[in-house]
Amino acid sequence: MTNSTTSATLAAIQWIGESDGFLRLIDQTLLPTQCVTIDCRNVEMVWEAIKMLRVRGAPAIGIAAAYGVVLSLHDAGRHHSDSPSAAARTAADYLATSRPTAVNLFWALDRMRYLIAAHPQGQAGLAEKLLAEARAIHDDDRLMCRAIGRNGAELIRDGATIITHCNAGGLATAEYGTALSVMFTCQDQGKQLHVYADETRPLWQGARLTAWELTQRGIPTTVICDSMAAHVMQTRSVDAVIVGADRITARGDVANKIGTYALAVVAKHHGVPFYVAAHSSTFDLS
């Protein structure tokens, strides 16, 4: 089921109801021309939404997958061949195949698996406990986004010009985002900014999503082709490049959307500070 909305403030991820409820997502493949929500009522719908980038961004994928495990118990109630705990374990394994590049996906599913393991017989109340854990994951993400914004805003002066790549805003997380959280917090503090958003080919996350989020907040934004970032740094006074991350290794290597490496090299050449804004859940210490 889908619902149309024109609200610029609608959360990208919402759980509607209690343990027998459903997951509501903004279909990001339709933005910015349409803001449509999808109601996911089973695990397969969540898997498809992650796989097809209807929900995207490493933190958002992890949150959606956690709620997907909760949805698996709806099916367990109808199909008696699986106990609730077995159904939840199977769902976690299935959801892990949806987007293997996002470490947050596995982090969130591991938290759900830990809880499932503590209830091997699927005792009464498992659905409520899983929902509480999924909501905790959601809330933790929200708090981390806010903290990233506060810390990052200390590095940005009033009147700054910033370049960003891909989309690391509220659409990719529980709320404010990671990279964009810095910009939103600066705005909340009364700082004036101008943001250059790389278009981010081939799926145009910068042009479609980042520009949409920033303009909804009233932050002056210019969309540039990916190869133009070097020219902007050469001819403009750019204060910082801020990006998100899909995965950060134990030694600090960052994996992010294609084009991030080139942007980092150009920033180093021009002496522009380059910042990666990410959650602790994005670190892969394995």
DOGU-710294 format. One record per residue (C-alpha): x negated, y, z; residue in three letters; residue number from 1. Coordinates in steps of 0.5 Angstrom, whole numbers, plus 500, padded with zeros to 3 digits. Each point is the difference from the previous one (the first is absolute). Example, Ala and Ser with C-alpha at 12.3 -4.5 7.8 and 13.67 -1.06 7.14 Angstrom:
<nodes>
<c1:475&c2:491&c3:516&nulo:ALA&doba:1>;
<c1:498&c2:507&c3:498&nulo:SER&doba:2>;
</nodes>
This chain:
<nodes>
<c1:500&c2:500&c3:500&nulo:MET&doba:1>;
<c1:497&c2:507&c3:498&nulo:THR&doba:2>;
<c1:502&c2:507&c3:503&nulo:ASN&doba:3>;
<c1:499&c2:507&c3:497&nulo:SER&doba:4>;
<c1:497&c2:505&c3:504&nulo:THR&doba:5>;
<c1:498&c2:507&c3:499&nulo:THR&doba:6>;
<c1:497&c2:501&c3:507&nulo:SER&doba:7>;
<c1:492&c2:502&c3:500&nulo:ALA&doba:8>;
<c1:500&c2:498&c3:507&nulo:THR&doba:9>;
<c1:502&c2:493&c3:500&nulo:LEU&doba:10>;
<c1:495&c2:495&c3:503&nulo:ALA&doba:11>;
<c1:497&c2:495&c3:495&nulo:ALA&doba:12>;
<c1:501&c2:494&c3:504&nulo:ILE&doba:13>;
<c1:506&c2:499&c3:505&nulo:GLN&doba:14>;
<c1:503&c2:495&c3:504&nulo:TRP&doba:15>;
<c1:508&c2:500&c3:500&nulo:ILE&doba:16>;
<c1:503&c2:497&c3:506&nulo:GLY&doba:17>;
<c1:498&c2:495&c3:505&nulo:GLU&doba:18>;
<c1:497&c2:493&c3:499&nulo:SER&doba:19>;
<c1:505&c2:498&c3:495&nulo:ASP&doba:20>;
<c1:499&c2:506&c3:496&nulo:GLY&doba:21>;
<c1:496&c2:502&c3:493&nulo:PHE&doba:22>;
<c1:494&c2:504&c3:498&nulo:LEU&doba:23>;
<c1:502&c2:506&c3:496&nulo:ARG&doba:24>;
<c1:494&c2:503&c3:495&nulo:LEU&doba:25>;
<c1:499&c2:505&c3:495&nulo:ILE&doba:26>;
<c1:499&c2:497&c3:493&nulo:ASP&doba:27>;
<c1:494&c2:504&c3:499&nulo:GLN&doba:28>;
<c1:499&c2:498&c3:492&nulo:THR&doba:29>;
<c1:506&c2:505&c3:499&nulo:LEU&doba:30>;
<c1:497&c2:506&c3:503&nulo:LEU&doba:31>;
<c1:500&c2:506&c3:499&nulo:PRO&doba:32>;
<c1:506&c2:500&c3:495&nulo:THR&doba:33>;
<c1:504&c2:496&c3:505&nulo:GLN&doba:34>;
<c1:500&c2:498&c3:507&nulo:CYS&doba:35>;
<c1:504&c2:494&c3:501&nulo:VAL&doba:36>;
<c1:500&c2:495&c3:506&nulo:THR&doba:37>;
<c1:500&c2:492&c3:500&nulo:ILE&doba:38>;
<c1:503&c2:496&c3:505&nulo:ASP&doba:39>;
<c1:495&c2:494&c3:501&nulo:CYS&doba:40>;
<c1:504&c2:494&c3:504&nulo:ARG&doba:41>;
<c1:496&c2:494&c3:499&nulo:ASN&doba:42>;
<c1:492&c2:499&c3:499&nulo:VAL&doba:43>;
<c1:500&c2:499&c3:493&nulo:GLU&doba:44>;
<c1:503&c2:507&c3:499&nulo:MET&doba:45>;
<c1:494&c2:503&c3:504&nulo:VAL&doba:46>;
<c1:495&c2:496&c3:497&nulo:TRP&doba:47>;
<c1:503&c2:502&c3:493&nulo:GLU&doba:48>;
<c1:500&c2:507&c3:503&nulo:ALA&doba:49>;
<c1:492&c2:500&c3:502&nulo:ILE&doba:50>;
<c1:498&c2:496&c3:493&nulo:LYS&doba:51>;
<c1:503&c2:505&c3:496&nulo:MET&doba:52>;
<c1:498&c2:506&c3:503&nulo:LEU&doba:53>;
<c1:507&c2:502&c3:503&nulo:ARG&doba:54>;
<c1:497&c2:501&c3:506&nulo:VAL&doba:55>;
<c1:492&c2:502&c3:500&nulo:ARG&doba:56>;
<c1:495&c2:502&c3:504&nulo:GLY&doba:57>;
<c1:496&c2:496&c3:505&nulo:ALA&doba:58>;
<c1:503&c2:502&c3:506&nulo:PRO&doba:59>;
<c1:507&c2:500&c3:497&nulo:ALA&doba:60>;
<c1:499&c2:493&c3:497&nulo:ILE&doba:61>;
<c1:498&c2:497&c3:507&nulo:GLY&doba:62>;
<c1:506&c2:503&c3:503&nulo:ILE&doba:63>;
<c1:505&c2:498&c3:495&nulo:ALA&doba:64>;
<c1:497&c2:493&c3:501&nulo:ALA&doba:65>;
<c1:501&c2:500&c3:507&nulo:ALA&doba:66>;
<c1:507&c2:501&c3:499&nulo:TYR&doba:67>;
<c1:500&c2:495&c3:495&nulo:GLY&doba:68>;
<c1:499&c2:495&c3:505&nulo:VAL&doba:69>;
<c1:506&c2:502&c3:504&nulo:VAL&doba:70>;
<c1:504&c2:499&c3:494&nulo:LEU&doba:71>;
<c1:498&c2:493&c3:499&nulo:SER&doba:72>;
<c1:504&c2:498&c3:507&nulo:LEU&doba:73>;
<c1:506&c2:502&c3:496&nulo:HIS&doba:74>;
<c1:499&c2:494&c3:495&nulo:ASP&doba:75>;
<c1:498&c2:495&c3:506&nulo:ALA&doba:76>;
<c1:507&c2:501&c3:503&nulo:GLY&doba:77>;
<c1:503&c2:498&c3:493&nulo:ARG&doba:78>;
<c1:495&c2:494&c3:498&nulo:HIS&doba:79>;
<c1:499&c2:495&c3:506&nulo:HIS&doba:80>;
<c1:494&c2:497&c3:497&nulo:SER&doba:81>;
<c1:496&c2:505&c3:503&nulo:ASP&doba:82>;
<c1:499&c2:502&c3:507&nulo:SER&doba:83>;
<c1:500&c2:508&c3:501&nulo:PRO&doba:84>;
<c1:492&c2:499&c3:502&nulo:SER&doba:85>;
<c1:499&c2:496&c3:494&nulo:ALA&doba:86>;
<c1:504&c2:505&c3:495&nulo:ALA&doba:87>;
<c1:496&c2:506&c3:503&nulo:ALA&doba:88>;
<c1:493&c2:496&c3:499&nulo:ARG&doba:89>;
<c1:502&c2:499&c3:493&nulo:THR&doba:90>;
<c1:502&c2:507&c3:499&nulo:ALA&doba:91>;
<c1:494&c2:503&c3:502&nulo:ALA&doba:92>;
<c1:496&c2:495&c3:496&nulo:ASP&doba:93>;
<c1:504&c2:502&c3:494&nulo:TYR&doba:94>;
<c1:500&c2:507&c3:501&nulo:LEU&doba:95>;
<c1:492&c2:500&c3:500&nulo:ALA&doba:96>;
<c1:500&c2:498&c3:493&nulo:THR&doba:97>;
<c1:504&c2:506&c3:498&nulo:SER&doba:98>;
<c1:494&c2:505&c3:500&nulo:ARG&doba:99>;
<c1:493&c2:497&c3:502&nulo:PRO&doba:100>;
<c1:496&c2:507&c3:499&nulo:THR&doba:101>;
<c1:503&c2:503&c3:506&nulo:ALA&doba:102>;
<c1:497&c2:498&c3:507&nulo:VAL&doba:103>;
<c1:506&c2:503&c3:504&nulo:ASN&doba:104>;
<c1:504&c2:495&c3:497&nulo:LEU&doba:105>;
<c1:496&c2:495&c3:503&nulo:PHE&doba:106>;
<c1:499&c2:504&c3:507&nulo:TRP&doba:107>;
<c1:508&c2:501&c3:500&nulo:ALA&doba:108>;
<c1:502&c2:492&c3:499&nulo:LEU&doba:109>;
<c1:494&c2:498&c3:504&nulo:ASP&doba:110>;
<c1:504&c2:504&c3:506&nulo:ARG&doba:111>;
<c1:506&c2:496&c3:498&nulo:MET&doba:112>;
<c1:497&c2:493&c3:500&nulo:ARG&doba:113>;
<c1:497&c2:501&c3:507&nulo:TYR&doba:114>;
<c1:507&c2:502&c3:502&nulo:LEU&doba:115>;
<c1:503&c2:494&c3:497&nulo:ILE&doba:116>;
<c1:495&c2:495&c3:502&nulo:ALA&doba:117>;
<c1:502&c2:502&c3:507&nulo:ALA&doba:118>;
<c1:507&c2:497&c3:499&nulo:HIS&doba:119>;
<c1:498&c2:494&c3:496&nulo:PRO&doba:120>;
<c1:507&c2:497&c3:501&nulo:GLN&doba:121>;
<c1:504&c2:506&c3:498&nulo:GLY&doba:122>;
<c1:503&c2:502&c3:507&nulo:GLN&doba:123>;
<c1:506&c2:504&c3:500&nulo:ALA&doba:124>;
<c1:498&c2:507&c3:499&nulo:GLY&doba:125>;
<c1:495&c2:499&c3:495&nulo:LEU&doba:126>;
<c1:503&c2:505&c3:495&nulo:ALA&doba:127>;
<c1:500&c2:506&c3:505&nulo:GLU&doba:128>;
<c1:493&c2:499&c3:502&nulo:LYS&doba:129>;
<c1:498&c2:500&c3:493&nulo:LEU&doba:130>;
<c1:504&c2:506&c3:499&nulo:LEU&doba:131>;
<c1:497&c2:503&c3:506&nulo:ALA&doba:132>;
<c1:493&c2:499&c3:497&nulo:GLU&doba:133>;
<c1:501&c2:502&c3:493&nulo:ALA&doba:134>;
<c1:503&c2:507&c3:503&nulo:ARG&doba:135>;
<c1:494&c2:500&c3:504&nulo:ALA&doba:136>;
<c1:495&c2:499&c3:494&nulo:ILE&doba:137>;
<c1:505&c2:506&c3:497&nulo:HIS&doba:138>;
<c1:499&c2:504&c3:506&nulo:ASP&doba:139>;
<c1:492&c2:499&c3:500&nulo:ASP&doba:140>;
<c1:500&c2:502&c3:493&nulo:ASP&doba:141>;
<c1:504&c2:507&c3:502&nulo:ARG&doba:142>;
<c1:495&c2:501&c3:505&nulo:LEU&doba:143>;
<c1:494&c2:499&c3:497&nulo:MET&doba:144>;
<c1:502&c2:504&c3:494&nulo:CYS&doba:145>;
<c1:501&c2:506&c3:505&nulo:ARG&doba:146>;
<c1:494&c2:499&c3:503&nulo:ALA&doba:147>;
<c1:496&c2:500&c3:493&nulo:ILE&doba:148>;
<c1:504&c2:507&c3:498&nulo:GLY&doba:149>;
<c1:498&c2:503&c3:507&nulo:ARG&doba:150>;
<c1:492&c2:498&c3:499&nulo:ASN&doba:151>;
<c1:500&c2:501&c3:493&nulo:GLY&doba:152>;
<c1:503&c2:507&c3:500&nulo:ALA&doba:153>;
<c1:494&c2:502&c3:505&nulo:GLU&doba:154>;
<c1:496&c2:500&c3:494&nulo:LEU&doba:155>;
<c1:504&c2:504&c3:495&nulo:ILE&doba:156>;
<c1:500&c2:508&c3:500&nulo:ARG&doba:157>;
<c1:505&c2:504&c3:499&nulo:ASP&doba:158>;
<c1:501&c2:502&c3:492&nulo:GLY&doba:159>;
<c1:496&c2:493&c3:498&nulo:ALA&doba:160>;
<c1:500&c2:497&c3:494&nulo:THR&doba:161>;
<c1:501&c2:492&c3:500&nulo:ILE&doba:162>;
<c1:499&c2:495&c3:495&nulo:ILE&doba:163>;
<c1:504&c2:493&c3:501&nulo:THR&doba:164>;
<c1:501&c2:493&c3:496&nulo:HIS&doba:165>;
<c1:505&c2:495&c3:500&nulo:CYS&doba:166>;
<c1:506&c2:501&c3:505&nulo:ASN&doba:167>;
<c1:498&c2:499&c3:507&nulo:ALA&doba:168>;
<c1:506&c2:504&c3:503&nulo:GLY&doba:169>;
<c1:507&c2:498&c3:504&nulo:GLY&doba:170>;
<c1:502&c2:496&c3:494&nulo:LEU&doba:171>;
<c1:494&c2:495&c3:501&nulo:ALA&doba:172>;
<c1:501&c2:500&c3:508&nulo:THR&doba:173>;
<c1:505&c2:501&c3:505&nulo:ALA&doba:174>;
<c1:500&c2:507&c3:500&nulo:GLU&doba:175>;
<c1:495&c2:506&c3:499&nulo:TYR&doba:176>;
<c1:495&c2:496&c3:496&nulo:GLY&doba:177>;
<c1:492&c2:499&c3:501&nulo:THR&doba:178>;
<c1:497&c2:505&c3:495&nulo:ALA&doba:179>;
<c1:506&c2:504&c3:499&nulo:LEU&doba:180>;
<c1:501&c2:500&c3:508&nulo:SER&doba:181>;
<c1:494&c2:505&c3:500&nulo:VAL&doba:182>;
<c1:504&c2:505&c3:495&nulo:MET&doba:183>;
<c1:506&c2:499&c3:504&nulo:PHE&doba:184>;
<c1:497&c2:502&c3:506&nulo:THR&doba:185>;
<c1:497&c2:506&c3:498&nulo:CYS&doba:186>;
<c1:506&c2:502&c3:497&nulo:GLN&doba:187>;
<c1:503&c2:499&c3:507&nulo:ASP&doba:188>;
<c1:495&c2:504&c3:503&nulo:GLN&doba:189>;
<c1:501&c2:506&c3:495&nulo:GLY&doba:190>;
<c1:494&c2:499&c3:496&nulo:LYS&doba:191>;
<c1:501&c2:502&c3:492&nulo:GLN&doba:192>;
<c1:497&c2:494&c3:495&nulo:LEU&doba:193>;
<c1:500&c2:499&c3:493&nulo:HIS&doba:194>;
<c1:499&c2:493&c3:498&nulo:VAL&doba:195>;
<c1:498&c2:497&c3:493&nulo:TYR&doba:196>;
<c1:503&c2:493&c3:500&nulo:ALA&doba:197>;
<c1:497&c2:495&c3:495&nulo:ASP&doba:198>;
<c1:505&c2:497&c3:495&nulo:GLU&doba:199>;
<c1:497&c2:493&c3:502&nulo:THR&doba:200>;
<c1:501&c2:495&c3:494&nulo:ARG&doba:201>;
<c1:502&c2:495&c3:498&nulo:PRO&doba:202>;
<c1:506&c2:501&c3:505&nulo:LEU&doba:203>;
<c1:500&c2:507&c3:501&nulo:TRP&doba:204>;
<c1:501&c2:500&c3:507&nulo:GLN&doba:205>;
<c1:497&c2:507&c3:501&nulo:GLY&doba:206>;
<c1:504&c2:503&c3:495&nulo:ALA&doba:207>;
<c1:507&c2:497&c3:502&nulo:ARG&doba:208>;
<c1:499&c2:499&c3:507&nulo:LEU&doba:209>;
<c1:495&c2:504&c3:503&nulo:THR&doba:210>;
<c1:502&c2:506&c3:496&nulo:ALA&doba:211>;
<c1:507&c2:499&c3:502&nulo:TRP&doba:212>;
<c1:499&c2:499&c3:508&nulo:GLU&doba:213>;
<c1:496&c2:507&c3:500&nulo:LEU&doba:214>;
<c1:505&c2:504&c3:496&nulo:THR&doba:215>;
<c1:505&c2:497&c3:504&nulo:GLN&doba:216>;
<c1:496&c2:503&c3:506&nulo:ARG&doba:217>;
<c1:499&c2:507&c3:496&nulo:GLY&doba:218>;
<c1:492&c2:499&c3:500&nulo:ILE&doba:219>;
<c1:498&c2:503&c3:493&nulo:PRO&doba:220>;
<c1:497&c2:494&c3:496&nulo:THR&doba:221>;
<c1:497&c2:499&c3:493&nulo:THR&doba:222>;
<c1:500&c2:494&c3:497&nulo:VAL&doba:223>;
<c1:494&c2:498&c3:496&nulo:ILE&doba:224>;
<c1:497&c2:495&c3:496&nulo:CYS&doba:225>;
<c1:496&c2:495&c3:503&nulo:ASP&doba:226>;
<c1:494&c2:502&c3:496&nulo:SER&doba:227>;
<c1:501&c2:508&c3:502&nulo:MET&doba:228>;
<c1:498&c2:499&c3:507&nulo:ALA&doba:229>;
<c1:492&c2:501&c3:498&nulo:ALA&doba:230>;
<c1:502&c2:507&c3:496&nulo:HIS&doba:231>;
<c1:505&c2:502&c3:506&nulo:VAL&doba:232>;
<c1:494&c2:499&c3:505&nulo:MET&doba:233>;
<c1:495&c2:504&c3:495&nulo:GLN&doba:234>;
<c1:504&c2:506&c3:499&nulo:THR&doba:235>;
<c1:504&c2:500&c3:506&nulo:ARG&doba:236>;
<c1:499&c2:501&c3:508&nulo:SER&doba:237>;
<c1:502&c2:493&c3:502&nulo:VAL&doba:238>;
<c1:500&c2:499&c3:508&nulo:ASP&doba:239>;
<c1:501&c2:493&c3:500&nulo:ALA&doba:240>;
<c1:502&c2:493&c3:497&nulo:VAL&doba:241>;
<c1:505&c2:496&c3:504&nulo:ILE&doba:242>;
<c1:502&c2:493&c3:498&nulo:VAL&doba:243>;
<c1:503&c2:494&c3:503&nulo:GLY&doba:244>;
<c1:497&c2:493&c3:500&nulo:ALA&doba:245>;
<c1:503&c2:493&c3:498&nulo:ASP&doba:246>;
<c1:494&c2:496&c3:504&nulo:ARG&doba:247>;
<c1:494&c2:502&c3:504&nulo:ILE&doba:248>;
<c1:495&c2:495&c3:501&nulo:THR&doba:249>;
<c1:496&c2:499&c3:507&nulo:ALA&doba:250>;
<c1:494&c2:504&c3:497&nulo:ARG&doba:251>;
<c1:504&c2:506&c3:498&nulo:GLY&doba:252>;
<c1:501&c2:498&c3:492&nulo:ASP&doba:253>;
<c1:507&c2:503&c3:498&nulo:VAL&doba:254>;
<c1:505&c2:497&c3:495&nulo:ALA&doba:255>;
<c1:505&c2:504&c3:497&nulo:ASN&doba:256>;
<c1:504&c2:502&c3:494&nulo:LYS&doba:257>;
<c1:496&c2:500&c3:493&nulo:ILE&doba:258>;
<c1:496&c2:506&c3:499&nulo:GLY&doba:259>;
<c1:498&c2:502&c3:508&nulo:THR&doba:260>;
<c1:493&c2:498&c3:499&nulo:TYR&doba:261>;
<c1:499&c2:505&c3:494&nulo:ALA&doba:262>;
<c1:503&c2:505&c3:504&nulo:LEU&doba:263>;
<c1:496&c2:498&c3:506&nulo:ALA&doba:264>;
<c1:494&c2:501&c3:495&nulo:VAL&doba:265>;
<c1:502&c2:507&c3:497&nulo:VAL&doba:266>;
<c1:501&c2:502&c3:507&nulo:ALA&doba:267>;
<c1:493&c2:498&c3:503&nulo:LYS&doba:268>;
<c1:497&c2:504&c3:493&nulo:HIS&doba:269>;
<c1:504&c2:506&c3:502&nulo:HIS&doba:270>;
<c1:499&c2:500&c3:507&nulo:GLY&doba:271>;
<c1:507&c2:499&c3:502&nulo:VAL&doba:272>;
<c1:502&c2:497&c3:506&nulo:PRO&doba:273>;
<c1:503&c2:493&c3:499&nulo:PHE&doba:274>;
<c1:505&c2:497&c3:505&nulo:TYR&doba:275>;
<c1:504&c2:493&c3:501&nulo:VAL&doba:276>;
<c1:506&c2:501&c3:504&nulo:ALA&doba:277>;
<c1:502&c2:493&c3:502&nulo:ALA&doba:278>;
<c1:503&c2:496&c3:506&nulo:HIS&doba:279>;
<c1:496&c2:495&c3:504&nulo:SER&doba:280>;
<c1:504&c2:495&c3:497&nulo:SER&doba:281>;
<c1:497&c2:501&c3:493&nulo:THR&doba:282>;
<c1:493&c2:498&c3:503&nulo:PHE&doba:283>;
<c1:498&c2:492&c3:498&nulo:ASP&doba:284>;
<c1:495&c2:498&c3:505&nulo:LEU&doba:285>;
<c1:500&c2:493&c3:497&nulo:SER&doba:286>;
</nodes>
